[in-house]
């Protein structure tokens, strides 16, 4: 076993089951909104249920026809940890619909799609709803360790006097909440710090990062302007001050992005020698996305024309101490081999943009003559053609509601394959813990 845990070289085996290939019949997402803006009063259940209900409404599928629902979130909502079941009950799906929840950090809804595909490939289901949701606006602010321990012990105390004695040990500073952060439990480092390390290790310049960020916004703005997003993005409705208010727009996309503006921002994580800024990193975001998967035979029997088919996928892992976000480099060659494809066969590539530094490092790792052979035993991949990369914008522009991003990428890519009249696409995502995901989509 190698460091990456993905050294095997599987024979080509495009995904299919007893009823044919795994079809993406429909997919829709809510608008993506910056933390504490349009969805400040909605939670992950609200957002996920809206997306799932919209899929049912747009397809006209009977709620009872959904055999299984698989959803995930990354920021756990203590009141609703079983998010998939809550979405079933809140979205109008049949209460008898089986459901289970998944979390795989930023690759969560890649995994929900893969798990739905597996159920269909095994013949266990023909119709599965998958997706993900997250609300950074609804995050529970953690108590300090001393306050949390004191409240726990006080709740178990036998007398009022004992409770007062326990609470009297607290000091004013113990009453302050801990600041939430996206930190690796095993290393204590934030993802931004890891992105800075990767930028330095792989020689990714500030200008290269800002070029990627600018391109993300330009491509996203163009896709929004000419209507490419209309079929995949819904109007959401939220309650604000006692009124129902529509939310139509992705409010993070810079519709008039100017490259020179990126140069003005200061680094965030390494203020003296760093290159990762707020503009070349994905922002905290609220949103949800849902997809309807079917066996090829069931889709045809019900009269649906699939957007695309899931041809293969792979997940991989590496140690998180260094190059935390290089997991996609390990997963991509496995997904391609399982699909029986080479990088040169692809029509589109869509990479999750956690950080522009991570995107460029991933590309360099895939193209490197030594990185894949030394870490996984795989041959280097071919050159990544930049003109087929993230053609409709990525997570830097649209935002990154952790649990929903994978589904957003898959839906966006499937619609683009439909728009182009067919082709082959590879989608990837990095995730916490050194995890990487890759999924190959095809459209005849």
Beta strands, then each sheet from edge to edge (+ up, - down):
strand 1: 22-29
strand 2: 33-34
strand 3: 68-72
strand 4: 98-102
strand 5: 127-134
strand 6: 236-240
strand 7: 243-247
strand 8: 285-295
strand 9: 308-317
strand 10: 348-351
strand 11: 423-431
strand 12: 435-443
sheet 1: 2+ 8- 1+ 9- 12+ 11- 10-
sheet 2: 2+ 8- 5+ 3+ 4+
sheet 3: 6+ 7-
end
